[in-house]
Amino acid sequence: MSENPLNIPQRASYPELPDDELVSLYKAGGDKEIIGELYTRYAHLMMGVCMKYLKKESEAQDALMHVFERLFDFLKMYEIGYFKSWLYSVTKHHCLLLLKKNKEYAYEDDILVWKSPKEFVEFGDDLTLTGRLEKGDQTRELMQAIEQLNDEQRICVELFYLKEKSYQEVQDITRFTYKQVKSYIQNGKRNLRIILSKSNGTPV
Amino acid sequence: MERLSDQHKVFTPSGCLTQEALQAYVKGHCSPEVLRKIEIHLTDCPLCSDATEGFAEEPGNLSALSRLDNIRKQLFQEKEEETRVIPLIAPVKKTKNRQILYISIAASFILVCTSFFAIRYLVMNSQQDQVSMTAYQETDKSENTGETAEEAVPDAAGQIISDSMSPRKDMTDHNRNNKDIPDPVKEGAKGGTVIMPGTLDMIADDETYKSIVNEVYFSVDADLGLVELPVEEKQVVASEDENKLPEQTKNKETDKVEQTVAGTRTNGATGKTQKKSEVQQAPASATGDARDELNSGMESYREGDYSGAAEKFDRALVNEPDQAQALYYSGMSYFYTGDYDQALQMFGKVVKNKKSSYYHAARWQISVIQIRQGKTQEARKTLNAIIDEDSPYRKQAEEEIELLNK
C-alpha cells in the first residue's frame, strides 16, 4: 500500500468532499484536479453571475477565465473562510471592477478584492429561520415578526413560505416581476432575522 | 422534454445548483417538488440567485454554458504549459490580446528576414574578398619581377602595423566606399591592379601582397580615382613612347609621369572616361608640378627611400598644401624614418578632413605613433574614437585596447 503522508484522497473521491476540505487539500498538495472539481461545482453559476453584471457572453467568459486562473495561486496564498461566499464575492467584485473601470482593468484593485472582498456575503446564516418557515412554523413570535415587515415583503413572504407558492405564482398574484418577488422574499427574510434577534436578544 | 425530478441530481456537494438543475430551472423544466427546493435555496444563496437571474434575463444566455468545457480545457492546458516551460510570450487569453501574438509573429518574421539578408551580404563580401585575393595572387605569379616586398618595404612599422594591418576585408570595404575607385575584383580579373590609400602600409607584412607592392606604381591619387597600370602595360606604353620620342628616355622621371597619364587614358578608353577628363582638365602649371613631385615621392617611397620621399612630398605640398595623398605618404615617410613628431603633424592635417579617403588610415597611424611614444592615455582616446566611428580599423583598435589593458 502506497504512503500518503498528507492523507490526500484519491481523485475519485474529490466530488464527494465538501468545499472546505478541497481547499485544505489544495493548499497542502496543489493538485490541479481539485481546481477541476471546484470548476465543475461553480463554473456554471459563476458564468451566470458574470452574465448578470456584464451582459455580454464574451466578456463573461473572459471574466470567468480570469477568476479561475487566479484561483490556482490565490487559493494557496489567502486564508479563505467560507469558500462559496468568498468565490461569489470575488467574482461579483471582478465584474463590478470591469464595469467601474470601463474595462481598463486595474490589477492592484483586483488583488485587494481577492484578499478581502468588501461585501463578504454570509450564506446559509439563517438556516434555522428557513427551516422554521419551511416547516410552516406559525408561532406567535414568528407571526408578529412577519407583521412588522413592509407590505411587499410581508405579502411575498406569506405567499412563498406559508402558502407555499412558487415565484411564478407569487408573480401572478401580486403582479410583481420575478426580480421583485425574489428581492422581497430575500429582504423580508433578512429583516425577519433582525427582528427576531432583537426580540430574543440572541442571533437567529 | 423530461422534467427535472428528485431522481436527478439537483444540488452539488456544496449545496448549490448543478448545471443541469440551473438549466432546467431557467427553462421551467422542473417538477413542482424540485422547483420548491430550488426556490427555497435561492432565498439563501446569492450565488445561485444571481446565476439564475443572469440566465433568466435572456434565455439565449444559456448558450454560454455550452462553452464551459472549452474554457476548462483552455484553462488547464495553459496551466499545464506554464508548469512545463517558462513561456516566451505571455499566454493569450482574450481575443483582443491575440493581436499582440500576431504582431510578435510578424516582428519575428521581419527579424529573421533581416538576419538572412545581413548574413547573405556578409557571405557575399567574404566571397568577393577571396576572388580579389585570387586575382592579386594570379597577377603576382604572372608578373614575377624577382624583387621581394621585404626589400622594397622595410618592417619599420613594427609589430603593431604588421599584426593589425594584415586583414584584407577592411581595405576592400574601404575601397567600396569610394565610388570613384574601380572594383578591385574587376580590375584584378582584367590583369590590372588597384592601389588604395594606405594599401602599401597595410599590406606590408602580408606575404600574399608583398610582391604586389613592388610591381605597381603609386603615381595615382586615389582621390582622383585614377587606376594604376600593371607593369606589363606600362612597359608597353613606355616602349612605344621610346620609339616615338627617343629623346625623352633621357629623363626617366618625365617618362614615368607620362606613362602613368597614358595608362590612365588607356583605362579611360575601357570605360573610365570621367577620370580621363579629370586628368585632362587638371592645370598644367603648379598642379602639374605638384603631381610630378607627388609621383616622384611615391616612387622613392616604393623604393624605400623614405627621406627622399619625404622631401618630394613636402615639395608637392608647397603647391598643394591640402593634397591628402601627399600629406598621408609624407606622414608615412616620416614615420619610417622615425620622425614621429613630423609624422603626427602630417597625419593631423589629414584627419582634419573627415571626408578624405585617407582619414581612417591616418587616424590609425596616429594611434600607432602614440603607442610607440608611450602616450598610452592619448592612444586609448584615439583608439576609442576609431571604435566609435565604426572605422575600418575598428577591429584592430579593439585588439590594441585589449593589449594596452593587459
Chai-1 contact restraints between the chains, C-beta under 6 A:
chainA,res_idxA,chainB,res_idxB,connection_type,confidence,min_distance_angstrom,max_distance_angstrom,comment,restraint_id
A,D19,B,S14,contact,1.0,0.0,6.0,A-B,restraint_1
A,Y39,B,R72,contact,1.0,0.0,6.0,A-B,restraint_2
A,R41,B,T12,contact,1.0,0.0,6.0,A-B,restraint_3
A,R41,B,S14,contact,1.0,0.0,6.0,A-B,restraint_4
A,A43,B,L68,contact,1.0,0.0,6.0,A-B,restraint_5
A,H44,B,Q19,contact,1.0,0.0,6.0,A-B,restraint_6
A,H44,B,L22,contact,1.0,0.0,6.0,A-B,restraint_7
A,H44,B,L65,contact,1.0,0.0,6.0,A-B,restraint_8
A,L45,B,C16,contact,1.0,0.0,6.0,A-B,restraint_9
A,L45,B,L47,contact,1.0,0.0,6.0,A-B,restraint_10
A,L45,B,A51,contact,1.0,0.0,6.0,A-B,restraint_11
A,M47,B,A64,contact,1.0,0.0,6.0,A-B,restraint_12
A,G48,B,A51,contact,1.0,0.0,6.0,A-B,restraint_13
A,G48,B,G54,contact,1.0,0.0,6.0,A-B,restraint_14
A,G48,B,F55,contact,1.0,0.0,6.0,A-B,restraint_15
A,V49,B,D50,contact,1.0,0.0,6.0,A-B,restraint_16
A,V49,B,A51,contact,1.0,0.0,6.0,A-B,restraint_17
A,V49,B,G54,contact,1.0,0.0,6.0,A-B,restraint_18
A,M51,B,G54,contact,1.0,0.0,6.0,A-B,restraint_19
A,M51,B,N61,contact,1.0,0.0,6.0,A-B,restraint_20
A,K52,B,D50,contact,1.0,0.0,6.0,A-B,restraint_21
A,K52,B,E53,contact,1.0,0.0,6.0,A-B,restraint_22
A,K52,B,G54,contact,1.0,0.0,6.0,A-B,restraint_23
A,E57,B,A64,contact,1.0,0.0,6.0,A-B,restraint_24
A,D62,B,K94,contact,1.0,0.0,6.0,A-B,restraint_25
A,M65,B,K93,contact,1.0,0.0,6.0,A-B,restraint_26
A,F68,B,L75,contact,1.0,0.0,6.0,A-B,restraint_27
A,K84,B,S14,contact,1.0,0.0,6.0,A-B,restraint_28
A,Y88,B,L47,contact,1.0,0.0,6.0,A-B,restraint_29
A,V121,B,P46,contact,1.0,0.0,6.0,A-B,restraint_30
A,F123,B,C45,contact,1.0,0.0,6.0,A-B,restraint_31
A,G124,B,D44,contact,1.0,0.0,6.0,A-B,restraint_32
A,T130,B,D44,contact,1.0,0.0,6.0,A-B,restraint_33
A,S166,B,L35,contact,1.0,0.0,6.0,A-B,restraint_34
A,Y167,B,E39,contact,1.0,0.0,6.0,A-B,restraint_35
A,I185,B,T43,contact,1.0,0.0,6.0,A-B,restraint_36
A,Q186,B,T43,contact,1.0,0.0,6.0,A-B,restraint_37
A,K189,B,T43,contact,1.0,0.0,6.0,A-B,restraint_38
